[in-house]
Amino acid sequence: MIALALITALAQQPIDTVRGEMWTPQRVYDSRHKRFSDFESLAAAAATSDVVFFGEQHDDPGTHRMELALLEAVARRRDQVIISLEMFERDVQPILDQYLAGRIPEESFLSQGRPWPNYRTDYRPLVEFARAHRWPVVAANIPRRMAGSVSAGGLGTITRLADSTRRWAAAEFDCPEHDNYFTRFVAAMGTHPMGTGPAPPPGELAAMTSRFYQAQCVKDETMAESIAQAVRDDRHALVIQFNGDFHSDFGDGTVARTRRRLGKARIMVVSAIPVSSLDSVTAAPRRKQGDWLVFTLAPSPH
């Protein structure tokens, strides 16, 4: 199935667009029914949704191959699909649109679109699949320079921007610092050292953590607004959003902010989880992480 997806999407494309082997060992867990299932069942559920979030591991090759497999499986079931990507920022949407329409060559698109370093191996297959099927692709994220300014100076840096730049961020933000998402964010920050120098005083550390969380929140709000707008622009289309799993796990982050904007929309959350062994996977403790869990075999350490 995955080999077919790659052949369909990447015909006549350079062979280096996808890492590794053509088939990915995986196991799929249906959290709602508390049982292991199969990838085709996941795809069928995705095809009946309004928005699907695929929470990825950015550096896991198996995860990226399953993303492409999902597009291929959904394409057999629905004609109208919109892909939304954390990996591209709103201000490059015109460049992305021109490339998808065939008006500029790929070299121009890449030189102006600020793709992630792993674009060629991990995200190009998704964009090329969309291009082949004439699906829109949404550059959903806030420009990183704007998120960086929030990390340094707080949310006020957004409100002070000129209108021509302000529109690249969500029009409104709701960033409470007392919910489970904030708690998980603080815990995750504890695993990412903020430099090699001495730790800042507690008060300064708390203020720094708050600003970093606000930058995370601005990303979530902006992607949620981008997704909601895509749904409103085409009520008959399925929007599939690809982002780092922290943005969508447990229905938090971008998911919660999308629900706030779309009300009763049918939203499905998929979380990809690389593991060292597929034979000994225990899914139950992770059940709340997503509606569906996709366990992939993590690369062996070198």
Secondary structure, 3 states (H helix, E strand, C coil): CHHHHHHHHHCCCCHHHCCCCCCCCEEEEECCCCEEECHHHHHHHHHCCCEEEEEECCCCHHHHHHHHHHHHHHHCCCCCEEEEEEEEEHHHHHHHHHHHCCCCCHHHHHHHHCCCCCHHHHHHHHHHHHHHHCCCEEEEECCHHHHHHHHHHCCHHHHCCCHHHHCCCCCCCCCCCCCHHHHHHHHHHCCCCCCCCCCCCHHHHHHHHHHHHHHHHHHHHHHHHHHHHHHHHCCCCEEEEEEEHHHCHHHCCHHHHHHHHHCCCCEEEEEEEEECCCCCCCCHHHHHHCCEEEEEECCCCC
